[in-house]
Amino acid sequence: MAHAKKMKLSIMVSSTVYDIRPLLKQVFGMLTGYGFDVLMSDRATIAVDPRRHNFESCIRAVMNCDLFFGIITSSYGTGVSKKENRSITHMELMKAIDLDRPRFMLCHQAVVSSRVLLNTLSYEMTPDKTQSLKGAAGRRLLKLESKSVLKDLRTIDMLEAALNEGADFDGRTNHWVQEFESDEDVRTYVATNFDPKGQNREFFEDMIRAKRGKVAR
């Protein structure tokens, strides 16, 4: 009698690619080693529908995943939708939020520090009126120099979306964003959160039971 195939959880890894490609390869190896079905465009594990725009294939992957792992870097990505005025990485995050997928989020220190700095600044519009630089509305008139550490201010928009800014503070869930500076920080985060025998073991077991129940129905 054949053994039933062990059920896996699928995880979507969402990030820019070209600036952290070696790191993504390491993340992919760790996650597959932990037994996850990893959806990552850079490792060619996201199916492409030739009839549709590439962005739609990525959004479909978010819709099909069990877990969402987002890495916000100082780069915003080159593939930006003119209609949405967002990069595909940004759109993937917003879709995961809309679907309330369990989210594991990392954000580079440069983005976190830039947000903190801008949130404490304002500029003079008239002698008796100032404009805060806090939030997307406050940043909308700002422009970055070409050599800025931060490549696009919309990376801060992504961070604030992941933090669930504006929601009731005490009632917020699914909003932890871990700051990182190095590849080692990322590897530590992956090991801490995704080792199936680690601290999140009960959470993953509950998710697998729920997934198995849906399949049985």
Secondary structure, DSSP 4 states (H G I P E B T S, - for coil): -PPPPPP--EEEEEE--TTSHHHHHHHHHHHHHTT-EEE-GGGT-S---TTS-HHHHHHHHHHH-SEEEEEE-S---S-EETTTTEEHHHHHHHHHHHHT--EEEEEEHHHHHHHHHHHT-EEEEETTEEEE--HHHHHTT----TT-SSS-THHHHHHHHHTTTTS-TTT--S--EEEE-SHHHHHHHHHHHH-TTSTTHHHHHHHHHHHHHHHH-
